[in-house]
Amino acid sequence: MLHGCGLLPCLRREDKGEAAAGRARAGPRVADEPTGASVSSVGKGSGAARRFAWGEIESVTAGFSSRVIGQGGFSTVYLASLSSSRLGAVKVQRSSERLHRAFRQELTVLLSLRHPHIVRLLGYCDEREEGVLVFEYAANGDLHGRLHGGGGNNKPALPWARRMAIAFQVGMALEHLHESLDPAVIHGDIKASNVLLDATLDAKLCDFGFAHVGFVSAALHPSPELAPSSRTSAARPVMVGSPGYVDPHFLRSGVATKKSDVYSYGVLLLELITGREAICADTGRRLAATVGPTLSEGKVADVVDRRLGGGYDAHEAETVAALALRCVSESPGLRPSMAEVVRELQEKTTALISAAGTKPAGKVVP
């Protein structure tokens, strides 16, 4: 089974009253900076992730009675009050030896990451088998909910300029993973619900549960008979991706590369252009297969999200559509690198990205 995002898949924006209620329910809070022996910093600098004691996790979630803001197959995410002015998201892994190994792998990857468009790890707790990760809070939920609705979302269509800014921001995050780290990190599950949106609608890539380190990562072939209780459960987590986003080459070979992320990113671009989901709920067809032929014929206007009306740049839509088609090429060798993707977006969508307030490429927050 292909699982979705374990981090905040159902997160939706709160109004001020809800935020205040969440803080009240959470009860006692931990200090903004470590004050006791039970809490320590990992790494250097004020932004380093903290090690929380289990009692502190219980405190900031009011004994795990605070509002559940996300639920996945292997974890639950609680709204947490980290201080009088700061909310967080506490992801609690299910208890099992296999899942604890997955937690350690995700934690190892997250501790090495620092980028303005990758969700920030504020801390963790590894005292028990239930691994806990504490993240910054994303006030506007995830991109899937914002694009496709659901969960009571009746907001207006996401403007074209913001869609391009999000595409650029996620591209920069992936470029950082692929090109700036040594060894490189393959995310393994790029999709709209794994892109969080903060208070200003800036993108934050999340959920590194399927991430692998290295230029090429051999992975177990995704097979329906590989149940968690099978003899393969002792192996590292299977990198499978999500329906509609997963690289067909990976499905054939069982080997994930940077180009697997590029394929999934291409599907994300198609979602931003068309406003359609990666898998059609009615037909079960993949978005890439549905709109690919139309785009290949140059009929971009036929598939652009109708909710935008005329509120988009036609030439820019053609450019991004052509880039998306290259990303979802069947052959990994024909797909661009994320560095090429970012460069092309930067050169050809500069005006709209600037208007949307995106941070410059390569800029990492202090």
C-alpha positions in Angstrom: 0.0 0.0 0.0 1.2 3.5 -0.8 1.0 5.7 2.1 0.4 9.5 2.1 2.1 12.2 4.1 2.5 11.5 7.7 3.1 15.2 8.5 0.1 17.4 8.6 -1.9 15.9 5.7 -5.1 17.3 7.1 -3.7 20.6 8.4 -6.0 23.6 7.7 -5.5 27.2 8.6 -6.9 28.2 12.0 -8.4 31.6 12.9 -7.1 33.5 15.9 -9.7 32.0 18.2 -8.7 28.4 17.4 -5.1 29.2 17.9 -5.8 30.7 21.3 -7.9 27.7 22.2 -5.1 25.4 21.2 -2.7 27.3 23.4 -5.1 27.1 26.3 -5.6 23.4 25.9 -1.9 22.7 25.8 -1.3 23.9 29.4 2.2 24.3 30.7 4.8 25.1 28.0 8.5 24.5 27.6 10.8 27.5 27.4 11.9 28.9 24.0 15.5 27.9 24.9 16.7 24.9 26.8 16.7 25.5 30.6 17.3 22.1 32.2 19.4 19.0 31.9 16.6 17.1 30.3 16.7 19.2 27.2 19.7 19.7 25.0 20.6 21.2 21.7 21.8 19.2 18.7 24.3 21.0 16.5 25.4 24.6 16.9 23.5 27.9 16.8 20.2 29.1 18.2 18.3 27.3 15.4 19.6 23.9 16.3 17.0 21.1 16.9 16.4 20.4 20.6 16.1 17.1 22.4 12.9 17.1 24.3 12.1 14.9 27.4 9.0 12.8 27.1 7.4 14.7 29.9 7.8 17.9 27.9 6.1 16.4 24.9 3.2 15.4 27.1 3.2 19.0 28.5 3.1 20.8 25.1 0.3 18.5 23.8 -1.7 18.5 27.1 -1.1 14.8 27.6 -1.8 14.2 23.9 -5.3 15.7 24.3 -4.6 18.8 22.1 -6.2 19.0 18.7 -5.1 16.4 16.2 -4.1 18.3 13.0 -2.9 15.3 11.0 -3.1 11.6 10.9 -1.2 9.1 8.7 -0.9 5.3 8.6 2.1 5.4 11.0 1.8 8.6 13.0 -0.4 11.2 14.6 0.3 15.0 14.5 -0.8 17.2 17.4 -1.1 20.9 17.7 1.4 22.0 20.3 1.9 25.2 22.3 5.7 25.6 22.6 5.6 29.0 24.2 3.2 31.8 24.8 3.6 33.0 21.3 4.7 29.9 19.3 2.7 27.0 18.0 4.3 23.8 16.7 3.3 20.4 15.2 4.2 17.3 17.2 4.4 14.1 15.1 4.2 11.0 17.2 5.2 7.7 15.5 3.4 4.5 16.2 5.2 2.1 18.5 7.1 -0.7 16.8 10.7 -1.7 16.2 10.4 -1.3 12.4 8.8 2.2 12.7 11.4 3.3 15.2 14.1 2.5 12.6 12.2 4.6 10.1 12.0 7.4 12.7 15.7 7.3 13.2 16.3 7.4 9.5 14.0 10.4 9.0 15.6 12.2 12.1 19.1 11.7 10.7 18.1 13.3 7.4 16.2 16.2 9.0 19.1 17.0 11.4 21.3 17.7 8.3 18.8 20.0 6.6 18.5 23.8 6.8 16.7 25.6 4.1 13.9 28.2 4.0 11.6 26.0 1.9 12.1 22.8 3.9 10.0 22.5 7.0 12.1 23.2 10.1 12.7 20.6 12.6 12.5 22.3 16.0 13.2 19.2 18.1 12.7 15.6 18.8 12.2 13.0 21.5 13.8 9.6 21.3 13.4 8.4 24.9 10.7 5.8 23.9 9.9 3.5 21.0 7.4 6.1 19.9 9.7 8.5 18.1 8.6 12.1 18.2 9.4 15.0 15.8 8.6 18.6 16.6 8.1 20.9 13.6 7.3 24.5 12.9 3.6 25.1 12.4 2.2 25.8 8.9 -0.8 28.0 9.2 -2.2 27.5 5.7 -2.2 23.7 5.6 -0.9 21.9 2.6 -0.9 22.6 -1.1 -3.2 19.7 -1.9 -5.9 21.1 0.3 -5.4 24.6 -1.0 -5.5 23.5 -4.7 -8.1 20.9 -4.6 -10.3 21.8 -1.6 -11.8 19.4 0.9 -11.8 19.7 4.7 -14.1 22.7 4.6 -11.7 24.7 2.3 -13.8 27.2 0.4 -11.0 29.7 -0.4 -10.7 31.3 -3.8 -8.4 29.7 -6.4 -4.7 30.0 -5.7 -3.5 32.9 -8.0 -1.2 32.1 -10.8 1.7 34.2 -9.5 1.6 32.3 -6.2 1.5 28.9 -8.0 4.7 29.9 -9.8 6.3 31.1 -6.6 5.4 27.7 -4.9 6.8 25.8 -7.9 10.1 27.8 -7.7 10.3 27.4 -3.9 9.8 23.6 -4.0 12.3 23.5 -6.9 14.9 25.3 -4.8 14.3 22.9 -1.9 14.9 19.9 -4.2 17.9 21.5 -5.8 19.3 21.9 -2.3 18.7 18.3 -1.5 20.2 17.0 -4.7 23.1 19.4 -5.3 24.1 21.2 -2.1 24.4 18.2 0.2 27.1 15.6 0.2 25.9 12.9 -0.2 22.8 14.0 -1.9 19.3 13.3 -0.4 16.5 11.8 -2.5 13.2 12.9 -1.0 11.2 10.0 -2.4 7.7 11.3 -1.9 7.2 14.6 -3.6 3.5 15.4 -3.8 1.1 18.3 -3.1 0.2 17.1 0.4 3.9 17.1 1.3 4.2 20.8 0.5 3.1 22.9 3.5 2.1 26.6 3.2 3.0 29.0 5.9 1.2 32.2 7.0 2.4 34.0 3.8 1.8 31.0 1.5 5.5 30.3 1.2 6.2 26.6 0.5 7.8 24.2 3.0 8.7 20.7 1.8 7.9 18.1 4.4 7.8 14.4 5.2 11.2 12.7 4.8 10.0 9.3 5.9 11.0 7.8 2.5 14.2 9.9 2.0 17.4 8.1 1.0 20.9 9.4 1.0 23.2 8.9 -1.9 23.3 9.6 -5.7 21.5 6.3 -6.4 19.6 4.3 -3.8 18.7 0.7 -4.4 15.3 0.1 -2.9 13.1 -2.9 -2.4 10.7 -3.3 -5.3 7.2 -2.2 -4.2 5.1 -5.3 -4.2 1.6 -5.8 -2.7 2.7 -8.9 -0.9 5.3 -7.0 1.1 3.3 -6.6 4.3 4.8 -5.0 7.4 4.9 -8.3 9.2 6.7 -10.1 6.4 10.4 -11.2 6.6 11.4 -8.0 4.7 10.3 -5.8 7.6 13.8 -5.8 8.9 15.0 -4.1 5.8 15.1 -0.3 5.5 11.8 1.4 4.6 10.6 0.9 1.1 10.8 4.0 -1.0 7.5 3.9 -2.9 6.2 7.4 -3.5 2.5 8.0 -4.0 0.0 7.1 -6.7 0.2 9.5 -9.6 3.5 10.8 -8.6 5.7 7.8 -8.5 8.4 7.4 -11.2 7.4 4.6 -13.7 11.1 3.8 -14.1 11.3 3.2 -10.3 8.3 0.9 -10.6 10.1 -1.1 -13.2 13.5 -1.2 -11.7 13.1 -0.8 -8.0 15.9 1.8 -8.0 15.4 5.4 -7.0 17.5 8.3 -8.2 17.4 12.0 -8.2 15.4 11.8 -11.4 12.7 10.0 -9.5 12.2 13.2 -7.5 12.3 15.1 -10.8 9.4 13.0 -12.2 7.3 13.6 -9.1 8.1 17.3 -9.3 6.9 17.4 -12.9 3.5 16.0 -11.8 3.4 18.7 -9.2 3.9 21.3 -11.9 1.1 19.8 -13.9 -1.2 20.1 -10.8 -0.3 23.8 -10.4 -1.0 24.5 -14.1 -4.3 22.5 -14.3 -5.7 22.5 -10.8 -6.4 18.8 -11.2 -5.3 16.0 -8.9 -2.4 13.6 -9.7 -4.9 10.8 -10.0 -8.4 11.3 -11.4 -10.9 10.1 -8.7 -13.4 9.1 -11.4 -11.2 7.3 -13.9 -8.1 6.4 -11.9 -5.9 7.8 -14.7 -2.7 9.6 -14.0 -2.6 13.3 -14.6 0.5 13.0 -16.7 -1.2 10.5 -19.0 -4.4 12.6 -19.1 -3.0 16.0 -20.1 0.3 15.0 -21.6 -1.0 14.5 -25.1 -2.8 17.8 -25.1 0.2 19.7 -23.9 2.4 17.9 -26.4 0.2 19.4 -29.1 0.8 22.9 -27.7 -2.8 23.3 -26.5 -1.9 24.6 -23.1 -4.9 26.9 -22.8 -7.2 23.8 -23.0 -5.9 22.4 -19.7 -5.1 25.5 -17.6 -7.1 25.6 -14.4 -10.5 27.2 -15.5 -10.8 28.9 -12.1 -8.1 31.2 -13.1 -10.1 32.7 -15.9 -7.7 35.0 -17.8 -5.6 35.6 -14.7 -2.4 33.9 -15.9 0.4 34.6 -18.3 -0.1 32.4 -21.4 3.5 32.4 -22.5 4.6 31.5 -19.0 2.1 28.7 -18.9 3.5 27.3 -22.1 7.0 27.5 -20.7 6.2 25.8 -17.5 4.0 23.1 -19.3 7.0 22.3 -21.5 9.2 22.0 -18.5 6.7 19.7 -16.8 6.6 17.4 -19.8 10.4 17.1 -19.7 10.3 16.3 -16.0 7.8 13.4 -16.6 9.6 11.9 -19.5 9.5 8.1 -19.4 13.3 7.9 -19.7 15.1 9.4 -16.7 18.0 10.4 -19.0 15.6 12.9 -20.8 14.6 14.6 -17.6 16.4 17.8 -16.5 18.2 18.1 -13.2 16.7 20.1 -10.5 19.4 22.7 -11.0 18.3 23.0 -14.6 14.7 23.3 -13.5 15.4 26.1 -11.0 17.5 27.9 -13.6 14.8 27.8 -16.2 12.1 28.9 -13.8 14.3 31.7 -12.6 15.0 32.9 -16.1 11.5 32.6 -17.5 9.2 33.4 -14.6 11.2 36.1 -12.9 8.5 38.8 -13.0 5.8 36.7 -11.3 8.1 35.1 -8.8 9.3 38.6 -7.8 5.7 39.8 -7.5 4.9 36.9 -5.2 7.7 37.7 -2.9 9.8 34.6 -3.2 13.3 34.5 -1.6 16.3 34.4 -3.9 17.6 31.0 -4.9 20.2 29.6 -2.7 19.4 31.9 0.2 19.3 30.0 3.5 17.8 31.4 6.6 20.3 32.2 9.4 
